[in-house]
Amino acid sequence: MTAMEKVTAFVQDQIQFFREVKVELQKVTFPTRQETVGSTIVVLILTVIIGIYLGFSDWALARIVQMLLQG
């Protein structure tokens, strides 16, 4: 296989790849604005709840370790 044939084969492979990508993207359904906003709110609320839980756990364990080391 010559260099030119390799280049041609590479270009043809790339063209085929992008055709397949186009076909697959046509099958994609994107969420509505309302679904996106709802999901974002859920993520933010859970992030705050987990942050509070981890902050409290860290504080409580630090106090326990501090009491054990002073005792």
C-alpha positions, -999 to 999 in steps of 0.1 A, spaced: 0 0 0 15 33 -11 15 64 10 -12 80 -11 -34 50 -7 -29 51 31 -39 88 31 -70 81 10 -80 52 33 -75 74 63 -97 102 49 -124 77 39 -123 62 74 -127 97 89 -156 105 65 -174 73 75 -168 80 112 -184 115 109 -214 100 90 -219 76 118 -216 103 144 -243 123 125 -266 93 125 -261 87 162 -266 124 171 -300 123 153 -311 96 178 -302 117 209 -330 133 228 -320 163 249 -337 172 282 -362 201 282 -354 233 300 -377 223 328 -360 189 333 -326 206 333 -336 231 359 -353 204 380 -322 182 379 -299 212 387 -320 220 418 -319 184 430 -281 184 426 -277 217 445 -299 206 474 -281 173 477 -247 190 476 -257 213 504 -271 184 525 -240 163 520 -218 193 527 -236 200 560 -234 163 570 -197 161 562 -190 194 580 -208 182 611 -191 148 610 -157 164 607 -165 188 636 -178 159 658 -148 136 651 -124 165 657 -140 171 691 -138 134 700 -101 132 690 -94 164 709 -110 151 740 -92 118 738 -58 135 733 -64 159 763 -78 132 786 
